[in-house]
Each structure stands twice: as C-alpha cells, then as structure tokens.
Amino acid sequence: MIKKLIIFIVFIISVMAGIGYYQLKEWQTTPLKLTKESVMVKIPKGSSIKNIADILIKNNVPVNNLLFTYYARYTGQVSQLKAGTYEIKQGQTAPDVLAMIANGEVAKRTILFVEGWTYKQIRQAITQHPDIEKTLSNITDQELLKKLNAPDSMTSMEGLLFPNTYVFTPGDSDFMVIQQAYQEGQNNLKKNWDNRAENLPFKTPYEALILASIVEKETGHGEDRKRIAGVFINRLKANMLLQTDPTVIYGMGDKYQNKIRKVDLQTDTPWNTYTRKGLPPTPIASSGDLALKAVLHPENHHYFYFVSRGDGTSEFAENLPQHNQNVQKFILKQGQK
C-alpha cells in the first residue's frame, strides 16, 4: 500500500513538473500580446526586477510578474538590468524583453540638421519630432546660450549647431539634442581653427564661422567653395563690401518672398553686406565642415567677383568690367529667355 502511494505521489509530481515545464516553454516562446505595434517603457535607475516587471505590466506589456522575476534570477540576468527607455515591439517574447533590458538595448531615434539650415529651421525640426521632449518653449536665445556656457562673443544661436544626423533616446529633451549639436559644432570649429592657413583676416574663430555660413549659402558646388571663400577673403583684406545676397535675405527675415529687389539691397540691416562693410554680426545659417575648411584654407587668387552660371557653378572675375560681362552673359541673358 505504501509502495503504491509513493508511486502515485511520484507520478503526480512528474505530471506537475511536466505541466510546469511546458507552461514555462510556452511562456518563453509565446509573443506578448501588446495593444499597439510598439510600446515605449522607461526603466528608472535602481529599479529591481520586481519593479521592472510592475512597470512593464503598467505599460500594458503583460510579462507575468512571477515568471518574469523567476526567469531573470534563473538566467542570472537579474544582476545585469540597465536603466533607460526601451521600445517593446509586437512579436517579442518576455525573455526577449528581459534580454533587451539586460543588454541595455535602449530605443534609438535620429534627427537630421541639414547644411545651410537656419536656427529657426532647426528648432522647427526639433519641435516637430514626436520623440523629443519639449522644454525650451519659454526660454530666450540669450538664456539658452548661457545654459550652453557659450562665449560672451556669441550673441545668437544662429550657426552654432553643427549640421549632422544625431542619435538620441525617445524622451530626451530638446536641450539635450541642442547641446549635442552645439558641442559638436564647437569641437569642429576648434579643430579647423587650430589648423587654419596663415594671413587670414579673422580675429576669432567666430568670425571664420560667420564667413563659412555665407559660403555655405552661396554654393553647394565643391570645386567652387575655396574659390568663393577666396573672393570674400580678398574683399575683406581690401576693405570692400562683401555684397552677398544671402546676408540680405537673412536680414529681411519673414519679409523675404523668394525675390530680392533693388530696394532690398539698399535697405540697411545689420546683415546687409551691400550697405555695411565687413562681416555681419552673426552667422546666417549652420555651415558644414567643408564650408569651414574652405574659409580657413581659401584658394589664393586675384578674383574679387563671381556670378552664378545657373547650373550650380560660378564664373569668376578679377575686376568690375569682367564681372559686368559675366552678369550680362549668365544673368541678364537668362532673364531674356
């Protein structure tokens, strides 16, 4: 009788163990049933495995608190869990989610700042990005510059954010993204300034950045950058007006409607290089590395003028009569077509 009872108990234990084993297998391999295609979950620093399971469940990621906790301890992942924001997707299992958190595979997003964009365009891109937390709505540019520890010589945010693709975690603030772009811009400026050519008409790196923004807006043609930079360098050294349309456009602000009139060239603003000598007070856009390199290593020549050929390239002249001929050939004749 006792022998039969023992056999029966062993049988029951074996059945229960088998059921438990298959339940665990099913839990390991069954995709989680999410209410959306993906769910963003933020795990704070110092969260225990039980805290993490609770957070997942509260965010509609049904991991089964008991099994999730047990499995983390059984696999040794309980000591590897990392804080951060994670993106849980349809098709993932509970062990997939656990492995993601143990490996620190936080969610990533990107934002692109394009060469030649103004600060206004960059802020618009940040504002429109759904994964960036907005914290700077009520802060002035001067307050932001102070927050970034920018030098006192920099009085505007214009041109300070380096054009590039930036990676961030969903939920990062707009300031964190701007700080990243600002720091990359400062690093790039210092690197190029330290390796600049001799006899340039710049007192500070910021002045070089201002001219680089003008070159950036004047041409996207690689072979013309250094030559155009050389034209502006020659004009600065000769104490001539720079007379560059992009600065006039920038000074016009919202008044610019895709056309510059004669009266616009004659209307004085701090950025109108037809009415004021020297560099404008700030950059007019964010310049890329190639534009900055062109300004700090300009082509050495005797050109003082250039005009667009209409195909993205420029025609250069050493004196005004040559320039007037080029204007007649490439600008006025185009208008007659």
Kinemage of the C-alpha trace (Angstrom):
@kinemage 1
@onewidth
@group {chain A} dominant
@subgroup {mainchain}
@vectorlist {calphas} color= white
{ca met a 1} P 0.000 0.000 0.000
{ca ile a 2} L 2.789 2.421 0.936
{ca lys a 3} L 4.668 1.467 -2.223
{ca lys a 4} L 1.619 2.286 -4.366
{ca leu a 5} L 1.194 5.612 -2.574
{ca ile a 6} L 4.810 6.524 -3.238
{ca ile a 7} L 4.431 5.597 -6.885
{ca phe a 8} L 1.271 7.728 -7.082
{ca ile a 9} L 2.992 10.744 -5.447
{ca val a 10} L 5.977 10.425 -7.795
{ca phe a 11} L 3.531 10.228 -10.705
{ca ile a 12} L 1.701 13.376 -9.551
{ca ile a 13} L 4.977 15.249 -9.059
{ca ser a 14} L 6.144 14.173 -12.507
{ca val a 15} L 2.869 15.315 -14.077
{ca met a 16} L 3.016 18.648 -12.283
{ca ala a 17} L 6.656 19.100 -13.258
{ca gly a 18} L 5.784 18.272 -16.846
{ca ile a 19} L 2.924 20.748 -16.834
{ca gly a 20} L 5.183 23.383 -15.305
{ca tyr a 21} L 7.881 22.672 -17.867
{ca tyr a 22} L 5.511 23.023 -20.820
{ca gln a 23} L 3.938 26.138 -19.296
{ca leu a 24} L 7.389 27.670 -18.962
{ca lys a 25} L 8.235 26.682 -22.540
{ca glu a 26} L 5.005 28.203 -23.768
{ca trp a 27} L 5.711 31.406 -21.810
{ca gln a 28} L 9.218 31.571 -23.270
{ca thr a 29} L 8.089 31.208 -26.878
{ca thr a 30} L 4.706 32.951 -26.976
{ca pro a 31} L 4.816 36.563 -28.267
{ca leu a 32} L 3.456 39.148 -25.865
{ca lys a 33} L 0.021 40.485 -26.730
{ca leu a 34} L 0.503 44.227 -26.987
{ca thr a 35} L -2.312 46.698 -27.542
{ca lys a 36} L -0.143 48.645 -30.038
{ca glu a 37} L 2.569 47.892 -32.566
{ca ser a 38} L 5.158 49.101 -30.077
{ca val a 39} L 5.266 50.414 -26.520
{ca met a 40} L 7.861 52.788 -25.050
{ca val a 41} L 8.825 51.900 -21.468
{ca lys a 42} L 11.174 53.916 -19.276
{ca ile a 43} L 13.097 51.983 -16.622
{ca pro a 44} L 14.459 54.290 -13.891
{ca lys a 45} L 17.877 53.819 -12.311
{ca gly a 46} L 17.943 51.461 -9.348
{ca ser a 47} L 14.843 49.501 -10.414
{ca ser a 48} L 14.678 45.939 -9.080
{ca ile a 49} L 13.472 43.057 -11.251
{ca lys a 50} L 10.112 43.212 -9.463
{ca asn a 51} L 9.910 46.978 -10.108
{ca ile a 52} L 10.681 46.406 -13.774
{ca ala a 53} L 8.019 43.704 -14.096
{ca asp a 54} L 5.474 46.034 -12.472
{ca ile a 55} L 6.465 48.908 -14.795
{ca leu a 56} L 6.095 46.685 -17.853
{ca ile a 57} L 2.675 45.487 -16.756
{ca lys a 58} L 1.514 49.057 -16.010
{ca asn a 59} L 2.565 49.976 -19.564
{ca asn a 60} L 0.428 47.136 -20.991
{ca val a 61} L 3.319 44.739 -21.553
{ca pro a 62} L 1.870 41.530 -19.977
{ca val a 63} L 5.055 39.712 -18.897
{ca asn a 64} L 3.632 37.700 -15.938
{ca asn a 65} L 5.288 39.153 -12.861
{ca leu a 66} L 6.124 35.817 -11.187
{ca leu a 67} L 7.596 34.057 -14.223
{ca phe a 68} L 9.465 37.172 -15.381
{ca thr a 69} L 11.108 37.610 -11.966
{ca tyr a 70} L 11.914 33.887 -11.618
{ca tyr a 71} L 13.360 33.650 -15.132
{ca ala a 72} L 15.593 36.704 -14.588
{ca arg a 73} L 17.039 35.155 -11.443
{ca tyr a 74} L 17.352 31.687 -13.003
{ca thr a 75} L 19.280 33.011 -16.018
{ca gly a 76} L 21.461 35.372 -13.981
{ca gln a 77} L 20.195 38.414 -15.874
{ca val a 78} L 18.804 39.921 -12.685
{ca ser a 79} L 22.241 41.440 -11.952
{ca gln a 80} L 22.627 42.909 -15.465
{ca leu a 81} L 19.496 45.051 -15.773
{ca lys a 82} L 20.056 48.595 -17.066
{ca ala a 83} L 18.028 51.772 -16.821
{ca gly a 84} L 16.825 53.516 -19.959
{ca thr a 85} L 13.951 53.844 -22.386
{ca tyr a 86} L 13.077 50.648 -24.238
{ca glu a 87} L 10.835 50.006 -27.212
{ca ile a 88} L 8.834 46.792 -26.860
{ca lys a 89} L 7.507 45.572 -30.229
{ca gln a 90} L 4.866 43.146 -31.408
{ca gly a 91} L 6.293 39.646 -31.816
{ca gln a 92} L 8.684 39.856 -28.897
{ca thr a 93} L 8.508 37.368 -26.040
{ca ala a 94} L 9.005 38.074 -22.354
{ca pro a 95} L 12.583 36.632 -22.464
{ca asp a 96} L 13.259 38.891 -25.462
{ca val a 97} L 12.255 41.910 -23.383
{ca leu a 98} L 14.355 40.731 -20.443
{ca ala a 99} L 17.409 40.240 -22.661
{ca met a 100} L 16.911 43.694 -24.172
{ca ile a 101} L 16.927 45.325 -20.726
{ca ala a 102} L 19.867 43.207 -19.547
{ca asn a 103} L 21.896 44.168 -22.634
{ca gly a 104} L 20.974 47.851 -22.369
{ca glu a 105} L 19.474 47.908 -25.882
{ca val a 106} L 17.709 51.220 -25.338
{ca ala a 107} L 15.496 52.687 -28.041
{ca lys a 108} L 17.196 54.996 -30.544
{ca arg a 109} L 15.885 57.770 -32.756
{ca thr a 110} L 17.622 60.164 -35.150
{ca ile a 111} L 17.182 63.749 -36.253
{ca leu a 112} L 18.907 65.418 -39.201
{ca phe a 113} L 20.104 69.031 -39.285
{ca val a 114} L 20.869 69.965 -42.898
{ca glu a 115} L 23.810 72.091 -44.011
{ca gly a 116} L 22.610 75.622 -44.710
{ca trp a 117} L 19.628 75.401 -42.368
{ca thr a 118} L 18.934 78.412 -40.187
{ca tyr a 119} L 18.480 78.074 -36.447
{ca lys a 120} L 14.767 78.672 -36.991
{ca gln a 121} L 14.588 75.650 -39.307
{ca ile a 122} L 16.500 73.504 -36.820
{ca arg a 123} L 14.178 74.472 -33.964
{ca gln a 124} L 11.194 73.690 -36.178
{ca ala a 125} L 12.570 70.209 -36.906
{ca ile a 126} L 13.083 69.618 -33.176
{ca thr a 127} L 9.582 70.872 -32.342
{ca gln a 128} L 8.011 68.592 -34.943
{ca his a 129} L 9.898 65.475 -33.827
{ca pro a 130} L 7.445 63.362 -31.785
{ca asp a 131} L 10.104 61.623 -29.681
{ca ile a 132} L 11.800 64.740 -28.299
{ca glu a 133} L 10.546 66.239 -25.039
{ca lys a 134} L 9.923 69.973 -25.445
{ca thr a 135} L 11.386 72.041 -22.580
{ca leu a 136} L 12.645 75.238 -24.244
{ca ser a 137} L 9.405 76.874 -25.365
{ca asn a 138} L 9.715 79.807 -22.970
{ca ile a 139} L 13.483 80.301 -22.994
{ca thr a 140} L 15.228 83.109 -24.876
{ca asp a 141} L 18.267 82.634 -27.088
{ca gln a 142} L 20.379 84.530 -24.562
{ca glu a 143} L 19.229 82.218 -21.763
{ca leu a 144} L 19.955 79.197 -23.924
{ca leu a 145} L 23.444 80.485 -24.772
{ca lys a 146} L 24.131 80.884 -21.058
{ca lys a 147} L 22.808 77.386 -20.398
{ca leu a 148} L 25.233 76.084 -23.040
{ca asn a 149} L 28.134 78.057 -21.497
{ca ala a 150} L 28.729 79.745 -24.851
{ca pro a 151} L 31.399 82.503 -25.023
{ca asp a 152} L 30.159 86.053 -24.491
{ca ser a 153} L 31.158 86.921 -28.070
{ca met a 154} L 28.365 84.681 -29.330
{ca thr a 155} L 25.164 86.683 -29.094
{ca ser a 156} L 22.937 84.470 -31.239
{ca met a 157} L 22.206 80.753 -31.585
{ca glu a 158} L 22.462 81.125 -35.349
{ca gly a 159} L 25.151 78.920 -36.891
{ca leu a 160} L 26.200 77.294 -33.617
{ca leu a 161} L 24.518 73.914 -34.176
{ca phe a 162} L 26.575 71.657 -36.408
{ca pro a 163} L 24.621 70.114 -39.316
{ca asn a 164} L 24.660 66.346 -38.880
{ca thr a 165} L 22.488 63.337 -38.008
{ca tyr a 166} L 22.082 62.986 -34.246
{ca val a 167} L 21.078 59.865 -32.338
{ca phe a 168} L 19.038 60.149 -29.150
{ca thr a 169} L 16.764 58.147 -26.904
{ca pro a 170} L 12.997 58.810 -27.091
{ca gly a 171} L 12.095 61.136 -24.262
{ca asp a 172} L 15.381 63.046 -24.391
{ca ser a 173} L 14.811 66.787 -24.115
{ca asp a 174} L 15.242 69.375 -26.848
{ca phe a 175} L 18.054 70.862 -24.790
{ca met a 176} L 19.942 67.553 -24.805
{ca val a 177} L 19.733 67.394 -28.608
{ca ile a 178} L 20.772 71.052 -28.992
{ca gln a 179} L 23.616 70.603 -26.519
{ca gln a 180} L 24.903 67.645 -28.549
{ca ala a 181} L 24.819 69.647 -31.810
{ca tyr a 182} L 26.365 72.714 -30.158
{ca gln a 183} L 29.239 70.718 -28.692
{ca glu a 184} L 29.971 69.036 -31.999
{ca gly a 185} L 29.964 72.464 -33.643
{ca gln a 186} L 32.427 73.846 -31.100
{ca asn a 187} L 34.710 70.826 -31.418
{ca asn a 188} L 34.688 71.076 -35.202
{ca leu a 189} L 35.337 74.824 -35.114
{ca lys a 190} L 38.290 74.457 -32.739
{ca lys a 191} L 39.813 71.629 -34.775
{ca asn a 192} L 39.629 73.617 -38.013
{ca trp a 193} L 40.708 76.896 -36.421
{ca asp a 194} L 43.806 75.279 -34.920
{ca asn a 195} L 44.813 74.075 -38.402
{ca arg a 196} L 43.988 77.267 -40.319
{ca ala a 197} L 46.152 78.839 -43.008
{ca glu a 198} L 48.199 81.954 -42.288
{ca asn a 199} L 47.350 85.589 -43.068
{ca leu a 200} L 43.586 85.277 -42.761
{ca pro a 201} L 41.531 88.392 -41.860
{ca phe a 202} L 39.899 86.782 -38.809
{ca lys a 203} L 40.477 87.777 -35.211
{ca thr a 204} L 38.388 84.960 -33.740
{ca pro a 205} L 37.046 81.511 -34.706
{ca tyr a 206} L 33.550 83.004 -34.583
{ca glu a 207} L 34.388 85.371 -37.455
{ca ala a 208} L 35.501 82.371 -39.514
{ca leu a 209} L 32.210 80.663 -38.673
{ca ile a 210} L 30.295 83.719 -39.904
{ca leu a 211} L 32.034 83.677 -43.280
{ca ala a 212} L 31.664 79.893 -43.533
{ca ser a 213} L 27.887 80.298 -43.217
{ca ile a 214} L 27.955 82.758 -46.143
{ca val a 215} L 29.988 80.356 -48.283
{ca glu a 216} L 27.581 77.573 -47.324
{ca lys a 217} L 24.627 79.587 -48.609
{ca glu a 218} L 26.452 80.824 -51.726
{ca thr a 219} L 27.364 77.452 -53.213
{ca gly a 220} L 26.920 73.730 -52.873
{ca his a 221} L 29.467 73.074 -55.620
{ca gly a 222} L 32.530 71.515 -54.048
{ca glu a 223} L 35.081 72.842 -56.515
{ca asp a 224} L 33.847 76.435 -56.073
{ca arg a 225} L 33.870 76.613 -52.265
{ca lys a 226} L 37.525 77.516 -51.753
{ca arg a 227} L 37.487 79.899 -54.707
{ca ile a 228} L 34.394 81.726 -53.431
{ca ala a 229} L 35.932 81.828 -49.942
{ca gly a 230} L 38.998 83.381 -51.579
{ca val a 231} L 36.847 86.087 -53.170
{ca phe a 232} L 35.432 87.099 -49.799
{ca ile a 233} L 38.873 86.960 -48.177
{ca asn a 234} L 40.215 89.266 -50.906
{ca arg a 235} L 37.331 91.684 -50.363
{ca leu a 236} L 37.813 91.741 -46.592
{ca lys a 237} L 41.523 92.425 -46.987
{ca ala a 238} L 40.790 95.213 -49.482
{ca asn a 239} L 38.155 96.734 -47.178
{ca met a 240} L 35.490 96.213 -49.849
{ca leu a 241} L 31.806 95.482 -49.286
{ca leu a 242} L 31.127 91.750 -49.388
{ca gln a 243} L 27.900 92.321 -51.360
{ca thr a 244} L 26.462 88.825 -50.914
{ca asp a 245} L 22.736 88.247 -51.398
{ca pro a 246} L 22.270 85.520 -48.739
{ca thr a 247} L 23.103 88.031 -45.991
{ca val a 248} L 20.488 90.454 -47.364
{ca ile a 249} L 17.917 87.656 -47.400
{ca tyr a 250} L 18.748 86.758 -43.809
{ca gly a 251} L 18.385 90.377 -42.711
{ca met a 252} L 14.987 90.597 -44.411
{ca gly a 253} L 13.622 87.780 -42.271
{ca asp a 254} L 9.977 86.961 -42.977
{ca lys a 255} L 9.777 89.852 -45.459
{ca tyr a 256} L 11.719 87.784 -47.990
{ca gln a 257} L 9.372 86.293 -50.604
{ca asn a 258} L 11.803 84.404 -52.880
{ca lys a 259} L 12.937 87.564 -54.650
{ca ile a 260} L 15.415 90.371 -53.901
{ca arg a 261} L 14.554 93.813 -55.267
{ca lys a 262} L 16.858 96.784 -55.681
{ca val a 263} L 15.204 98.451 -52.709
{ca asp a 264} L 16.076 95.404 -50.571
{ca leu a 265} L 19.745 95.792 -51.439
{ca gln a 266} L 19.537 99.429 -50.396
{ca thr a 267} L 17.613 98.833 -47.154
{ca asp a 268} L 20.076 98.737 -44.286
{ca thr a 269} L 20.056 95.906 -41.742
{ca pro a 270} L 22.924 94.581 -39.595
{ca trp a 271} L 23.279 91.738 -42.140
{ca asn a 272} L 23.102 93.794 -45.347
{ca thr a 273} L 26.602 93.486 -46.802
{ca tyr a 274} L 25.674 95.933 -49.579
{ca thr a 275} L 25.284 98.730 -47.035
{ca arg a 276} L 27.802 97.677 -44.350
{ca lys a 277} L 31.455 96.738 -44.669
{ca gly a 278} L 32.984 93.698 -43.051
{ca leu a 279} L 31.293 90.592 -41.752
{ca pro a 280} L 27.712 90.587 -40.473
{ca pro a 281} L 27.316 90.302 -36.681
{ca thr a 282} L 26.332 86.615 -36.685
{ca pro a 283} L 26.336 83.595 -38.979
{ca ile a 284} L 23.342 83.366 -41.310
{ca ala a 285} L 22.989 79.559 -41.191
{ca ser a 286} L 24.675 76.387 -39.999
{ca ser a 287} L 27.738 75.654 -42.088
{ca gly a 288} L 29.148 72.213 -42.750
{ca asp a 289} L 32.738 71.107 -42.308
{ca leu a 290} L 33.639 71.657 -45.980
{ca ala a 291} L 32.496 75.300 -45.948
{ca leu a 292} L 34.519 75.962 -42.794
{ca lys a 293} L 37.579 74.286 -44.272
{ca ala a 294} L 37.183 76.408 -47.425
{ca val a 295} L 37.171 79.615 -45.376
{ca leu a 296} L 40.200 78.615 -43.304
{ca his a 297} L 42.083 77.299 -46.363
{ca pro a 298} L 40.820 79.537 -49.192
{ca glu a 299} L 42.125 79.433 -52.728
{ca asn a 300} L 44.827 82.042 -53.285
{ca his a 301} L 43.868 84.091 -56.372
{ca his a 302} L 43.078 87.623 -57.593
{ca tyr a 303} L 39.315 87.297 -58.040
{ca phe a 304} L 37.031 89.875 -56.435
{ca tyr a 305} L 33.735 88.952 -58.107
{ca phe a 306} L 31.688 85.898 -59.000
{ca val a 307} L 28.291 85.217 -60.531
{ca ser a 308} L 26.168 82.098 -60.817
{ca arg a 309} L 26.228 80.335 -64.176
{ca gly a 310} L 22.762 78.945 -63.485
{ca asp a 311} L 23.922 75.328 -63.219
{ca gly a 312} L 25.219 75.381 -59.640
{ca thr a 313} L 28.688 76.598 -60.607
{ca ser a 314} L 30.099 80.137 -60.635
{ca glu a 315} L 32.009 82.378 -63.046
{ca phe a 316} L 34.774 84.484 -61.509
{ca ala a 317} L 36.273 87.863 -62.404
{ca glu a 318} L 39.261 89.913 -61.264
{ca asn a 319} L 37.720 93.324 -61.965
{ca leu a 320} L 34.354 95.019 -62.375
{ca pro a 321} L 34.316 95.223 -66.219
{ca gln a 322} L 34.900 91.452 -66.420
{ca his a 323} L 32.205 90.901 -63.822
{ca asn a 324} L 29.709 93.065 -65.725
{ca gln a 325} L 30.360 90.965 -68.823
{ca asn a 326} L 29.710 87.803 -66.818
{ca val a 327} L 26.487 89.271 -65.423
{ca gln a 328} L 25.387 90.091 -68.974
{ca lys a 329} L 26.218 86.584 -70.145
{ca phe a 330} L 24.860 84.498 -67.293
{ca ile a 331} L 22.178 86.611 -65.597
{ca leu a 332} L 20.655 89.120 -67.982
{ca lys a 333} L 20.510 86.738 -70.942
{ca gln a 334} L 18.853 84.115 -68.765
{ca gly a 335} L 16.177 86.632 -67.874
{ca gln a 336} L 15.528 87.246 -71.572
{ca lys a 337} L 14.863 83.572 -72.322
